[in-house]
Amino acid sequence: MDVQICVADGLIYDGLDYADRIEQRLTRAGLSCGRLNLTTEAADPSARVPRPTLAYVFTGGQTSVHSEAAWMRATITLVRELIANTDERDGGAEPTSPGPAVIGVCLGSQLIAEALRPNSIIDTSGIEVGLTPVSRAGNSRRSGGGDRGIGVVPSFHYQAISPQIEEVDGVRIEYRNEHTSVQALSFGKRVFGCQFHPELTPDDVHRLIEFNKDVITDWNGDIAAAHRSVEQYQDELHDDLFERLVIDRITH
């Protein structure tokens, strides 16, 4: 098995969870996948895949990292342990037997941040949903796709990562925008998290908006504006966004 997909409790829309789209993208790139259900298996060491697994990918979900649910506390512990085993950490000696890469998408990125610096997840003034432009952060030395920017990303989040995460030695903020100061971050060369959803298509985002109307309204969002953002920016969304941000980090 090449990649262990760590599945949280989120749905893109009824009948399709975030892990489904992520697995489709990974298998299309020739990577074999397994799944670890975080809500039932995070605390079970026997459910983890031994090396030489290339990566653990943590999906989006609806439960906050602040939750006291047993599976969430166990998941943060798991992420912290996996990060400790990655290779080529900034400022640290390379392990003789490097562990898998750790990749986090949306909630997954928040899990990484919380594992690196507790209490790093904060509420925002309102939900960010739809397609949104992002820009490379000034301190970013490496982002997916070499020197190319990523431009526009699919977004759906109402909590965010505090910019104070950058105080952790080895952390780099890779992308940001006016709404979200940490759109993507990296730690060393083998840990990467993005607050947005590179696995989603414009059609997925439209359906996600419709499926989550209540959540969007509760978090001061504008459903019509979210749909308009998809129409406005869909031609700027790179088809290879997931490949550049996630698969390249797994395979190189």
C-alpha positions as CSV (number, residue, x, y, z in Angstrom):
1,M,0.0,0.0,0.0
2,D,1.4,3.4,-1.0
3,V,-1.0,5.8,0.8
4,Q,-3.1,5.5,3.9
5,I,-6.1,7.8,3.7
6,C,-7.1,8.9,7.2
7,V,-10.9,9.5,6.9
8,A,-12.6,12.0,9.2
9,D,-16.3,12.7,9.4
10,G,-17.0,15.1,6.5
11,L,-19.1,14.8,3.3
12,I,-18.8,16.7,0.1
13,Y,-22.4,16.0,-0.5
14,D,-24.8,13.1,0.3
15,G,-23.2,9.8,-0.7
16,L,-19.6,11.2,-1.4
17,D,-17.0,11.9,1.3
18,Y,-13.7,13.7,0.9
19,A,-11.8,10.4,0.9
20,D,-13.6,9.3,-2.2
21,R,-12.3,12.2,-4.3
22,I,-8.8,11.9,-2.7
23,E,-8.6,8.2,-3.5
24,Q,-9.7,8.8,-7.1
25,R,-6.9,11.3,-7.5
26,L,-4.3,9.1,-6.0
27,T,-5.2,5.9,-7.8
28,R,-5.3,7.9,-11.1
29,A,-1.6,8.6,-10.4
30,G,-0.9,4.9,-9.9
31,L,-0.8,4.9,-6.1
32,S,-2.5,2.2,-4.1
33,C,-4.6,3.3,-1.2
34,G,-6.0,2.0,2.1
35,R,-8.3,3.7,4.5
36,L,-8.2,4.3,8.2
37,N,-11.5,5.5,9.7
38,L,-10.4,8.0,12.3
39,T,-13.7,8.0,14.2
40,T,-13.3,4.3,15.0
41,E,-9.6,3.4,14.5
42,A,-7.4,6.4,15.4
43,A,-6.7,5.0,18.8
44,D,-5.8,1.5,17.5
45,P,-2.1,1.1,16.7
46,S,-2.8,-2.1,14.8
47,A,-4.8,-0.1,12.2
48,R,-1.7,1.8,11.2
49,V,0.2,0.7,8.1
50,P,3.8,-0.3,8.5
51,R,6.6,1.2,6.3
52,P,7.3,1.4,3.4
53,T,4.0,3.3,3.1
54,L,4.8,6.6,1.3
55,A,2.3,8.9,3.0
56,Y,-0.6,9.4,5.4
57,V,-3.3,11.8,4.0
58,F,-5.8,13.3,6.4
59,T,-9.1,14.4,4.9
60,G,-11.5,17.2,5.7
61,G,-14.2,16.8,8.3
62,Q,-16.8,18.6,10.4
63,T,-15.5,18.1,13.9
64,S,-13.3,20.8,15.4
65,V,-9.8,19.9,16.7
66,H,-11.0,21.5,19.9
67,S,-13.5,18.7,20.4
68,E,-13.0,16.5,23.4
69,A,-14.3,13.5,21.4
70,A,-11.9,10.5,22.1
71,W,-11.3,10.0,18.3
72,M,-10.2,13.6,17.8
73,R,-7.8,13.5,20.8
74,A,-6.4,10.2,19.5
75,T,-6.1,11.6,16.0
76,I,-4.0,14.6,17.1
77,T,-1.7,12.2,19.0
78,L,-1.4,10.1,15.9
79,V,-0.5,13.1,13.7
80,R,2.1,14.2,16.2
81,E,3.7,10.8,16.2
82,L,3.7,10.6,12.4
83,I,5.3,14.1,12.1
84,A,8.0,13.0,14.5
85,N,8.9,10.2,12.2
86,T,9.1,12.2,8.9
87,D,12.5,12.8,7.4
88,E,14.5,15.9,6.6
89,R,13.0,18.1,9.3
90,D,14.4,21.6,9.3
91,G,17.1,21.9,11.9
92,G,17.0,18.2,12.8
93,A,19.0,15.2,12.0
94,E,17.6,12.9,9.3
95,P,16.4,9.6,10.8
96,T,18.1,6.5,9.6
97,S,14.7,5.0,8.6
98,P,12.5,7.9,7.5
99,G,8.8,7.7,8.0
100,P,5.9,8.5,5.6
101,A,5.0,12.0,4.5
102,V,2.1,13.6,6.3
103,I,-0.4,15.5,4.2
104,G,-3.5,17.3,5.6
105,V,-6.4,18.7,3.7
106,C,-8.7,21.3,5.4
107,L,-9.4,19.6,8.8
108,G,-6.2,17.6,8.1
109,S,-4.2,20.8,7.9
110,Q,-5.6,21.9,11.2
111,L,-4.7,18.6,12.7
112,I,-1.1,19.2,11.6
113,A,-1.1,22.7,13.0
114,E,-2.6,21.6,16.3
115,A,0.0,18.7,16.6
116,L,2.8,21.2,16.0
117,R,1.5,24.0,18.2
118,P,-1.5,23.4,20.5
119,N,-4.3,26.0,20.4
120,S,-3.4,27.0,16.8
121,I,-6.9,26.7,15.5
122,I,-9.0,29.9,15.6
123,D,-12.5,31.0,14.5
124,T,-12.8,33.3,11.5
125,S,-15.2,36.3,11.0
126,G,-17.1,34.2,8.5
127,I,-17.0,31.1,6.4
128,E,-14.8,31.0,3.3
129,V,-16.6,28.9,0.7
130,G,-16.4,28.7,-3.1
131,L,-13.5,29.3,-5.4
132,T,-11.0,31.8,-4.0
133,P,-7.7,33.3,-5.2
134,V,-4.6,32.7,-3.0
135,S,-1.1,34.1,-3.2
136,R,2.2,32.7,-2.3
137,A,3.4,33.8,1.1
138,G,6.5,35.9,1.2
139,N,8.6,33.4,3.2
140,S,7.7,30.4,1.0
141,R,10.8,28.7,-0.5
142,R,9.0,25.8,-2.1
143,S,5.4,25.3,-3.2
144,G,3.8,22.5,-5.3
145,G,4.5,22.8,-8.9
146,G,8.0,24.4,-8.7
147,D,7.9,28.1,-9.4
148,R,4.3,28.2,-10.6
149,G,1.7,29.7,-8.4
150,I,-1.6,27.9,-7.9
151,G,-3.9,30.9,-8.3
152,V,-7.4,29.7,-7.3
153,V,-8.5,27.0,-4.9
154,P,-11.7,25.3,-3.7
155,S,-12.5,26.5,-0.2
156,F,-14.9,25.5,2.6
157,H,-13.9,26.3,6.2
158,Y,-15.0,28.4,9.1
159,Q,-12.0,27.8,11.4
160,A,-8.5,28.6,10.4
161,I,-4.8,28.2,11.4
162,S,-3.3,31.1,13.5
163,P,-0.4,32.8,11.7
164,Q,1.5,32.2,15.0
165,I,2.1,28.7,13.7
166,E,5.1,30.2,12.0
167,E,6.7,30.6,15.4
168,V,7.4,26.8,15.3
169,D,10.9,26.2,14.1
170,G,10.7,24.6,10.6
171,V,7.2,25.8,9.7
172,R,6.7,27.8,6.5
173,I,3.4,29.5,5.5
174,E,3.2,28.6,1.8
175,Y,-0.1,30.4,0.7
176,R,-2.5,33.0,2.1
177,N,-5.2,35.4,1.1
178,E,-7.0,38.4,2.6
179,H,-9.5,36.1,4.4
180,T,-7.1,33.4,5.6
181,S,-3.6,34.1,6.7
182,V,-2.5,30.4,6.5
183,Q,-4.0,28.8,3.4
184,A,-1.2,26.3,3.2
185,L,1.8,25.4,5.4
186,S,4.8,23.1,5.4
187,F,7.1,21.6,8.0
188,G,10.4,20.4,6.7
189,K,10.0,18.7,3.4
190,R,7.7,15.9,4.3
191,V,4.8,17.6,6.1
192,F,2.3,19.7,4.2
193,G,-1.2,21.0,5.0
194,C,-3.7,23.1,2.9
195,Q,-6.7,24.7,4.4
196,F,-8.5,24.4,1.0
197,H,-9.6,21.3,-1.0
198,P,-7.4,20.6,-4.0
199,E,-9.2,17.4,-4.7
200,L,-12.5,19.1,-5.7
201,T,-13.8,20.1,-9.1
202,P,-16.0,23.1,-9.8
203,D,-19.0,20.9,-10.0
204,D,-18.1,19.4,-6.6
205,V,-18.0,22.9,-5.1
206,H,-21.4,23.8,-6.4
207,R,-22.8,20.6,-4.9
208,L,-20.9,21.1,-1.6
209,I,-22.5,24.6,-1.4
210,E,-26.0,23.2,-1.9
211,F,-25.4,20.4,0.6
212,N,-24.1,22.8,3.3
213,K,-26.5,25.7,3.0
214,D,-27.3,25.6,6.7
215,V,-23.7,25.6,7.7
216,I,-22.9,28.4,5.3
217,T,-25.7,30.6,6.7
218,D,-24.8,29.8,10.3
219,W,-21.3,31.0,9.7
220,N,-22.3,34.3,8.1
221,G,-21.8,33.1,4.5
222,D,-23.6,34.1,1.3
223,I,-24.8,31.0,-0.7
224,A,-25.4,33.0,-3.9
225,A,-22.0,34.6,-3.7
226,A,-20.4,31.3,-3.1
227,H,-22.0,29.9,-6.3
228,R,-21.0,33.1,-8.2
229,S,-17.4,32.6,-7.1
230,V,-17.3,29.2,-8.8
231,E,-18.7,30.7,-12.1
232,Q,-16.2,33.5,-11.8
233,Y,-13.0,31.5,-11.2
234,Q,-13.6,28.0,-12.5
235,D,-11.6,28.6,-15.7
236,E,-8.6,29.6,-13.5
237,L,-8.7,26.4,-11.4
238,H,-5.8,24.2,-12.4
239,D,-6.8,20.7,-13.3
240,D,-3.5,19.4,-11.8
241,L,-3.8,21.3,-8.5
242,F,-4.0,18.1,-6.5
243,E,-1.1,16.5,-8.4
244,R,1.1,19.5,-7.8
245,L,0.3,20.0,-4.2
246,V,-0.2,16.5,-2.9
247,I,1.0,13.8,-5.3
248,D,4.3,15.6,-6.0
249,R,5.0,15.6,-2.3
250,I,4.3,12.0,-1.9
251,T,6.3,10.7,-4.8
252,H,9.4,13.0,-4.6
